[in-house]
Amino acid sequence: MQTRSARSPARPHGALALSFVLGGILLAFILLPLLALTAGQSPTALAQVASSRDVLDAIGLSLAGAALATLCAAFFGVPLGYVLARTSFAGKTFVSAVVDVPLAVPHTVAGIALLFVFGRQGLIGAAADAVGLQFWGTLAGVVVAMLFVSVPYTVNSARLGFEAVDPRLEQVARTLGLGPWHALYRVTLPLAWRGIMTGLTLTFARAIAEFGAVVILVYYPMTAPVKIYELFIRFGLEEATGMALLLLAVSLALFLLLRWLAYGRGHTSGLGR
């Protein structure tokens, strides 16, 4: 018995070593293209690209669109995640499947589908145009395209976050005198915070990187991915590389900030680790 007990820790260590190797290969697969992109750009060329008004406007439009899309995802997606986590109803499986559809649809197809709804002759676009709201060639169109392709991350992560919170904690809070809204705000949301923030972080990252749906529904004014593509087509790899690196640096900084808000700073409820 002692011999078997002494040998038993060897298996987890072997599995862990293999996991490190396979995980390292995956990390190298991710990092090598990014490092090659960085190494292929001189500081002078990068500074020249960063001084371009068109480049800065495109990055600013992407940031604004992604931020607004993330706010919309939070406003509509987090409540839907709560409903899916806390209730059972006929058609729940169908609703969950519909939420995931944008993840499976090619984004050029998503852009074409959005045109039928938000385009000049679209179901919503035509009516909105009558009151002065346009989705083609405007920030509103950028937000719509970004939201469509990225909102599943918010809904699914919020659902998982709420499912991880024991409903009995809400019931206990209710017995202590808290109303349903106060119990949600004081108990459930703090406990589900990390799941929600993970979804919003992924939503923001996916939105800022969107190309296919945006280029079809809006195209101009150009977001950063569309501008990078235009630079590549018109001037070649060198011009596109500078803006790509600049967008990568901005996106990475914001992504790390959102990750820190979700995981690094803990939470006022004392649940942070």
C-alpha positions, 0 to 999 in steps of 0.5 A, spaced: 500 500 500 505 504 501 508 503 494 502 504 490 501 511 495 508 513 493 507 512 486 500 515 485 503 522 485 507 521 478 501 521 474 498 528 475 506 530 475 506 527 468 500 530 466 501 537 468 508 536 464 505 534 458 499 540 459 505 545 460 508 542 453 502 543 449 500 549 452 507 552 451 506 550 443 499 553 443 502 560 446 508 560 441 503 559 436 499 565 438 505 569 440 510 568 434 505 572 429 504 578 433 512 578 435 513 578 427 509 583 426 512 587 432 519 586 429 517 588 422 516 595 424 521 601 425 519 606 430 520 611 425 514 608 420 510 607 426 510 614 428 509 616 421 502 612 421 500 614 428 501 621 426 496 620 420 489 623 422 485 618 418 488 612 422 487 616 428 480 617 426 479 610 424 481 607 431 477 612 435 471 610 431 473 603 433 473 604 440 467 608 440 463 603 437 466 597 441 464 601 447 457 603 445 456 596 443 459 593 450 454 598 453 448 595 449 450 588 450 450 589 458 444 593 458 440 587 454 445 581 454 446 581 462 438 581 464 437 575 458 443 571 461 439 572 468 433 569 465 436 563 462 440 562 468 434 562 473 428 560 469 425 554 465 420 555 460 418 552 453 423 554 448 429 556 453 433 551 448 431 555 442 432 561 445 439 559 447 441 557 440 438 563 437 443 567 442 449 563 439 447 564 432 452 570 431 458 565 433 456 560 427 454 565 422 460 568 417 460 575 418 460 577 411 453 573 411 451 577 418 453 584 414 448 582 408 443 580 413 443 586 417 442 590 411 435 587 410 434 590 417 438 596 418 439 598 410 436 604 406 430 599 405 430 595 411 425 593 416 428 598 421 432 602 417 427 605 412 423 607 418 428 610 422 431 614 416 424 617 416 425 620 423 433 622 421 436 616 424 441 612 419 445 606 420 449 606 413 455 610 414 454 612 421 456 610 428 450 607 429 451 602 424 458 600 426 455 599 433 449 595 430 454 590 426 459 590 432 453 588 437 450 583 433 457 579 432 459 580 439 453 580 444 453 572 445 459 572 449 456 577 454 449 573 454 453 566 455 458 569 460 453 572 464 448 566 464 454 562 467 456 567 472 449 567 475 448 559 475 454 559 479 451 563 484 446 559 489 439 561 488 438 560 496 443 566 497 438 570 494 432 567 498 436 568 505 437 575 503 430 576 502 428 573 509 433 578 512 428 584 509 431 585 502 427 586 496 428 582 490 431 588 486 436 589 492 437 582 493 439 582 486 444 588 487 447 586 493 448 579 493 447 576 486 451 581 482 457 581 486 457 574 486 456 573 478 461 579 477 467 576 474 463 572 469 459 578 467 466 582 466 469 576 462 463 576 458 463 584 457 471 584 456 470 578 450 464 582 447 469 589 447 475 585 444 470 582 439 467 588 437 473 592 436 476 587 431 470 586 427 471 587 419 466 583 415 459 585 418 462 592 419 464 593 412 458 591 408 453 595 413 457 601 413 464 601 410 465 608 411 467 612 415 472 606 416 473 603 422 480 600 424 480 593 421 477 596 415 482 602 414 487 596 415 485 592 409 484 599 405 491 600 406 493 593 405 490 593 398 492 600 396 499 601 399 501 594 401 504 590 407 508 596 410 503 601 411 498 596 413 503 593 418 504 600 422 496 601 423 495 594 425 501 594 430 498 601 433 491 598 433 494 591 437 497 596 442 491 600 443 487 594 444 491 590 448 492 595 453 484 596 454 484 588 454 489 588 460 485 593 463 478 590 463 481 583 465 484 587 471 477 590 473 474 583 472 480 579 476 485 583 478 482 588 483 478 583 487 471 586 489 467 590 494 464 584 497 470 581 499 470 575 494 476 577 490 482 573 490 
